[in-house]
């Protein structure tokens, strides 16, 4: 199922991503998260994200939209970059559609 986000959402709306565990990485060791976003047309940006819940096998993180985040119609690709003691781990991709 594709998630739809209206263009220029208010900062009271957010993108929440749930990352299931893989049985190897303890998700409670994640100390920071960024969303690496590819917008329609190929522009790449980084969005800050907050960890809202962390368990060994499930991490929930959220980005409150900023002005300009979703400004173009089309498919947005999100890769989650997680800071862990050993460096950086990635999850995703997650996709959503920016709509008018």
C-alpha positions as CSV (number, residue, x, y, z in Angstrom):
1,X,0.0,0.0,0.0
2,X,1.4,3.4,-1.0
3,X,1.2,6.3,1.5
4,X,0.0,9.6,0.0
5,X,1.2,13.0,1.4
6,X,-0.3,16.2,0.3
7,X,2.2,18.8,-0.9
8,X,3.5,21.3,1.7
9,X,2.1,19.5,4.8
10,X,2.0,21.5,8.0
11,X,4.7,20.8,10.6
12,X,2.0,19.2,12.8
13,X,2.1,16.2,10.3
14,X,4.9,13.8,10.3
15,X,6.4,10.7,8.5
16,X,6.6,7.7,10.8
17,X,8.7,4.7,9.8
18,X,8.7,1.4,11.7
19,X,11.9,-0.7,11.3
20,X,11.6,-4.4,12.3
21,X,14.6,-6.1,13.7
22,X,16.6,-8.6,11.7
23,X,17.6,-10.8,14.6
24,X,21.2,-9.6,14.5
25,X,21.1,-5.8,15.3
26,X,19.7,-4.8,18.7
27,X,17.7,-1.8,17.8
28,X,17.9,-0.4,21.4
29,X,21.6,0.5,20.5
30,X,20.5,3.0,17.8
31,X,21.4,6.5,19.1
32,X,20.4,8.7,16.1
33,X,18.4,8.5,12.9
34,X,18.3,10.4,9.7
35,X,16.0,9.9,6.7
36,X,18.0,10.2,3.4
37,X,15.3,11.2,0.9
38,X,15.4,11.2,-2.9
39,X,12.7,13.5,-4.2
40,X,11.0,13.2,-7.6
41,X,13.6,14.4,-10.2
42,X,16.5,13.0,-8.2
43,X,17.2,15.7,-5.6
44,X,18.7,14.2,-2.5
45,X,18.2,15.7,1.0
46,X,18.6,14.6,4.6
47,X,15.7,14.9,7.1
48,X,16.3,14.7,10.9
49,X,14.3,12.1,12.7
50,X,13.4,11.4,16.3
51,X,13.4,7.9,17.8
52,X,9.9,7.6,19.3
53,X,10.2,4.0,20.5
54,X,13.0,1.4,20.6
55,X,12.9,-2.3,21.4
56,X,15.3,-5.0,20.6
57,X,13.2,-6.0,17.5
58,X,11.4,-2.8,16.6
59,X,12.4,0.8,16.1
60,X,9.9,3.6,15.4
61,X,11.2,6.9,14.2
62,X,9.5,10.1,13.0
63,X,10.2,13.3,11.1
64,X,8.0,16.3,11.5
65,X,7.6,17.9,8.1
66,X,9.4,21.2,7.5
67,X,8.4,23.8,4.8
68,X,9.6,22.5,1.4
69,X,10.0,18.9,2.4
70,X,7.2,17.7,0.2
71,X,7.1,20.3,-2.5
72,X,7.0,18.3,-5.7
73,X,4.4,15.7,-7.0
74,X,5.7,12.2,-7.5
75,X,7.4,9.3,-5.7
76,X,9.7,10.0,-2.7
77,X,12.3,7.3,-1.7
78,X,13.4,7.2,2.0
79,X,16.4,5.3,3.3
80,X,16.8,5.2,7.1
81,X,20.3,5.7,8.4
82,X,20.8,4.6,12.0
83,X,23.8,5.5,14.1
84,X,24.9,2.5,16.2
85,X,28.1,1.8,18.2
86,X,29.8,0.1,15.2
87,X,29.0,2.9,12.8
88,X,25.9,3.3,10.5
89,X,23.3,0.8,9.6
90,X,20.6,1.3,6.9
91,X,17.0,0.3,6.5
92,X,14.5,0.7,3.7
93,X,13.7,1.9,1.2
94,X,10.3,3.3,2.1
95,X,8.2,5.1,-0.6
96,X,5.4,7.6,-0.5
97,X,3.7,9.8,-3.1
98,X,3.5,13.5,-2.9
99,X,0.1,14.6,-4.3
100,X,-1.7,17.9,-4.9
